[in-house]
Amino acid sequence: MHSPQLLEQHEKTGIVVFIHGYFGSPRQFDKLMSVVYEEGYSGLSLLLPGHGSTTKEFSNGTMEGWQNHVDEEVERLSKSYDRIILAGHSMGCLLAINAAVMYKEHVCGLFLLYCPLKVSYFNIASIKVRLKQLFYKKTHPVKVAYHNFRSVPLSPDLLWRNVKPAIELRKLISVTKNELHNIRVPITAVFSESDEIVSMNSLKMLEMGATNTSVKSVVITDSLHAYHPEHEQVLIGNALRELLCTP
């Protein structure tokens, strides 16, 4: 189930590379992959190292390993595509930003879903979301979304195997903050006021840091970190379409 996904157009003119976040999965971008294909772009949804396998594999994840994987894909694709747009969710936004800075001659846009410049995993909102899911039926849309979102199995050993990758994520956040002023491509950034993990202050930090490019912000109200009701899926898809049409 959790494997890289590719939708390739016959003519290789432009491609959108989707980068999932911490615990995430390539499959979380299925609907947005359809959007980019409808707009004439190819779409590639990556699987980051340590994801899609065991908790032991996940525990070996590093900032360098995640970033190198994204960078290598961008470099490879740059040989075939004239136009590359990077789209990230959560931690994937950080990896996308750093790749855009390194490959500024190849990357022409950033689509960021909940860029985690300021996060909190143990706030009241986050705890409420987790507790509610315990009582939802298996078919509840929120429970289904979070189940499909996660490519790392939930097991008791994840409590301690998660320690090293979590430290690596914190390092990645710190490194990326220092690169914001080096971004030279247009950014579309989507944030939700109901996100239980990423603070809305992240948007302010992004706008204040990315001073050498344009930042178009899209603020939605009802989506959780890994769940989007249908009406906001439409808004997110339209925001991506608009970025794809930017010269």
C-alpha positions in Angstrom: 0.0 0.0 0.0 2.7 2.5 1.0 4.9 2.8 -2.1 5.9 5.6 -4.4 3.2 6.7 -6.8 3.7 7.9 -10.4 1.2 9.4 -12.8 3.1 10.2 -15.9 2.0 12.3 -18.9 3.1 11.4 -22.4 4.9 14.7 -22.8 7.4 15.3 -20.1 7.1 19.1 -19.7 6.2 19.5 -16.0 6.0 17.4 -12.9 4.8 17.9 -9.3 6.8 16.0 -6.7 4.8 15.3 -3.5 6.7 14.8 -0.3 4.9 13.3 2.7 5.6 14.2 6.3 6.7 12.4 9.5 4.8 9.0 9.7 3.2 10.0 6.4 2.5 8.0 3.2 2.6 8.7 -0.6 -1.1 7.7 -0.7 -2.2 10.8 1.2 -1.7 12.8 -2.0 -3.9 10.6 -4.3 -6.5 13.3 -4.9 -4.0 16.0 -5.5 -2.1 13.7 -7.9 -5.3 13.6 -9.9 -5.5 17.4 -9.9 -2.0 17.8 -11.3 -2.6 15.2 -14.0 -5.8 16.9 -15.0 -3.8 20.1 -15.5 -1.3 18.4 -17.8 1.5 17.7 -15.3 3.0 14.4 -14.3 2.9 13.6 -10.6 5.3 11.7 -8.4 4.6 10.9 -4.7 7.7 9.9 -2.9 8.2 7.4 0.0 10.8 8.7 2.4 13.5 6.4 3.9 12.3 4.5 7.0 8.7 4.9 6.1 6.3 2.2 4.8 8.1 -0.6 6.6 8.8 -1.5 10.3 9.2 0.7 13.4 12.8 -0.5 13.5 13.4 0.8 10.0 11.7 4.1 10.9 14.0 4.5 14.0 17.0 4.7 11.7 15.6 7.8 9.9 17.8 10.9 9.8 17.5 14.4 8.5 20.3 13.8 6.0 18.7 10.6 4.8 15.3 12.2 4.2 16.8 15.3 2.5 19.2 13.3 0.3 16.3 11.2 -1.0 14.4 14.2 -2.0 17.4 16.0 -3.5 18.4 12.9 -5.5 14.9 12.7 -7.0 14.9 16.3 -8.0 18.3 16.0 -9.6 17.1 12.9 -11.5 13.9 14.5 -12.7 15.6 17.7 -13.8 17.2 15.7 -16.6 13.7 14.9 -18.0 11.4 17.8 -17.0 11.7 21.5 -17.7 9.4 22.5 -14.9 9.4 21.0 -11.4 7.1 22.0 -8.5 7.6 20.6 -5.0 4.6 19.9 -2.9 5.0 18.9 0.8 2.9 18.1 3.7 4.2 18.9 7.2 7.8 17.7 7.4 7.7 17.3 3.6 7.4 21.1 3.4 10.8 21.4 5.1 12.4 19.0 2.7 10.8 20.7 -0.2 12.1 24.1 0.9 15.7 22.9 1.2 15.6 21.2 -2.1 14.2 24.3 -3.8 17.1 26.3 -2.4 19.7 23.8 -3.6 18.1 23.3 -7.0 16.8 26.8 -7.7 17.6 26.5 -11.4 15.2 23.5 -11.7 12.4 24.0 -9.1 9.9 26.7 -10.1 7.4 26.6 -7.3 6.6 25.4 -3.8 3.2 24.2 -2.5 3.3 23.8 1.2 0.6 22.1 3.3 1.0 23.0 7.0 4.7 23.9 7.0 5.8 23.0 10.6 8.0 25.9 11.6 6.3 25.9 15.0 4.8 22.7 16.3 3.3 21.1 19.4 2.5 17.4 19.6 1.2 17.3 23.1 -1.2 20.2 23.3 -4.8 19.9 24.3 -6.1 20.0 20.7 -3.7 17.2 19.7 -4.7 15.0 22.6 -8.4 15.6 21.8 -8.0 14.4 18.2 -6.2 11.2 19.3 -8.8 10.4 22.0 -11.7 11.0 19.7 -10.3 8.5 17.2 -10.4 5.8 19.8 -14.2 6.0 19.8 -14.8 6.5 16.1 -16.1 3.6 14.0 -13.6 2.2 11.5 -15.6 3.9 8.7 -15.5 7.3 10.3 -13.9 9.7 7.7 -11.4 11.1 10.2 -10.3 7.6 11.4 -10.0 6.5 7.8 -7.9 9.5 6.8 -5.5 9.1 9.7 -5.2 5.4 9.0 -4.3 6.0 5.4 -2.0 8.8 6.3 0.2 6.7 8.5 2.9 4.5 6.9 4.6 3.6 10.1 2.8 0.8 12.1 1.4 1.7 15.6 3.1 -0.7 18.0 4.4 -0.4 21.6 8.0 -0.2 20.5 7.3 3.0 18.5 7.3 4.9 21.8 11.1 4.5 22.1 11.9 3.9 18.5 10.4 7.3 17.7 13.0 9.2 19.9 15.8 9.5 17.4 13.7 10.4 14.3 11.9 13.0 16.5 15.2 14.6 17.3 16.1 14.6 13.7 12.9 16.4 12.8 13.6 19.1 15.3 17.1 19.6 13.7 15.4 19.8 10.3 13.0 22.5 11.5 16.0 24.5 12.8 18.0 24.1 9.6 15.1 25.0 7.4 14.2 28.2 9.3 17.7 29.5 8.4 17.1 28.8 4.7 13.8 30.7 4.3 15.5 33.9 3.0 17.2 31.9 0.3 13.9 30.8 -1.4 13.6 32.3 -4.8 10.5 30.6 -6.2 6.8 31.5 -5.6 5.2 29.8 -2.6 1.6 28.8 -2.0 1.2 28.0 1.7 -1.9 26.3 3.1 -2.6 26.4 6.9 -5.6 25.3 8.9 -6.8 27.0 12.1 -7.9 23.5 13.3 -4.6 21.8 12.8 -3.8 20.1 16.0 0.0 20.0 15.4 1.2 22.9 13.3 0.7 26.3 14.9 -0.7 29.2 12.8 2.4 31.1 14.0 4.2 29.0 11.4 2.5 31.1 8.7 3.9 34.4 10.2 7.3 32.9 10.5 7.2 31.8 6.8 6.1 35.2 5.6 8.7 37.0 7.7 11.5 34.6 6.7 10.8 34.2 3.0 11.6 37.8 2.1 13.0 37.2 -1.3 10.0 35.6 -2.9 6.2 35.8 -2.9 4.1 33.9 -0.4 0.4 33.3 -1.2 -1.3 32.1 1.9 -4.5 30.1 2.0 -6.1 29.8 5.4 -8.8 27.1 6.0 -10.7 26.5 9.1 -12.0 22.9 9.4 -9.2 20.6 8.4 -7.1 18.6 10.8 -3.5 17.8 10.3 -4.2 14.7 8.3 -8.0 15.1 7.5 -9.6 17.4 5.1 -13.4 17.7 4.6 -14.5 17.7 1.0 -15.2 21.4 0.8 -11.7 22.2 1.9 -10.2 19.5 -0.4 -11.7 21.5 -3.2 -10.0 24.7 -1.9 -6.6 23.0 -1.6 -6.9 21.6 -5.1 -7.8 25.0 -6.5 -4.9 26.6 -4.8 -2.6 24.0 -6.3 -4.1 24.6 -9.8 -3.5 28.3 -9.5 0.2 27.7 -8.7 0.6 25.3 -11.6 -0.7 28.1 -13.9 1.9 30.6 -12.5 4.5 31.4 -15.2 
